[in-house]
């Protein structure tokens, strides 16, 4: 399984952790293209040379929002030399505070995907 085969749109982003040039995302309801059952995955990106998060907070509950706040950008990893990095992108609803629609775009050398068992 590779990151380009993951479909994130319906996902619940449970956690995003950054440790220097490593960024880890844990998410549930992630679909693998060609499969019909969602998975809970831990994706660890290594050699990250840029990571930007766009956060659009819900007004009210995400199931029936009354609207959205203005999007804001958060730089998780400052830009550095890209070298052999590839661009990755994912999106979903954060299950941590703030509850928001998030778009994450990052440049990294690669990623390791692990299935997380409940």
N, C-alpha and C positions, 0 to 999 in steps of 0.2 A: 504494500500500500504506500502510495506517495502523496505528498500534500496536494498536488494538482488534481487528485481524484476525490478530494473531500468537498462536500457541499455543506456550507455553513449556515445558510440563510435562516433555517428554523432552529438553530442551535441556541442553547443556554450556555453562556460563557460563565463558568464557575470561578475561575481564577486566572490571573495573569501575573506571573512573577518575572522579575528581571534581576539577573546577577551578572554584572559587567556586560559581556557580549553574548550572554545566553538568555533567551526569553522562552518561558514555558507557559503554555495555555492548556488549561483543563476545561473541557466542554462536554456537555451531553447533547443528545439529539443531533449528532453530526452524522450525515449520510455519506456513504461511500458510493460513488457513481456506479450504477449497475446493480446495486443491492437495494433491498426494500426495508431493511430494519435499521433504525438509527443506532448509533454506538456512543459510548462515553469514552473519550480519548484524551490522552495527554500527548501534546505535540511540543517537542523541545527543539527550538531553532538555535543553531550554533553559528558562531562567527557573524553575529548580528552587527551590521554597521549603520543601521538606521531603523528606528521603529517609531511610528506616529499613530496615535489613537485619536479618532474623532468620536466624541461622546455627545449624544443627543438625548438629554434626559426627558423622560415622560412626565407629563402633567397628569397626575392620577395613575391608576393601575395600568400596566402594559396591556392587559387583556381588553380594556376599554378606555384608552387614553382620551383625555379631554384636549390634548394637543401636545406640543413639544416645546421645550426650551430651545434657545438658539444653540446650534452646535458649537462645541469648543474643541480645540486641538491640544493634545497632550503629547509632548515629546518624551518617549520612554527611554530611547537610546539616541544620543546625539549623532548626527551624521559624521562618518569617517570614511576613509578610503574603501571603496566598494570591492576592489580586487575581483574575485571570482563570484561575487554574490549574485543571487537570483532574487527577484521580487516575489513576495508572497502576500496574499491578502485574505482576510477572513472577516466575517460579520456575524452578529447575533445580538441577543439580549443579555446584558450582564445580570447575574443573579446576586451580585454583591452591590454594596452602596457606592455610587448611586445606581438605582435601577434605570438602565438607559439602553438605547440602541447604540451599539458600538461598531465602528469600522476600524480594523487594524491593518495597516500596511507596513511591511518591513522588508529590508534587504538582508539576506543571510546566506551563508555558504551552504547550508543544508539543514535538514530536519530529521528527527527521529520520532516515529509515531508508535505509541503504545496504547493498547486497549486497557481501560481501567475497569476492573470488576467491582461491582457494588460491595 
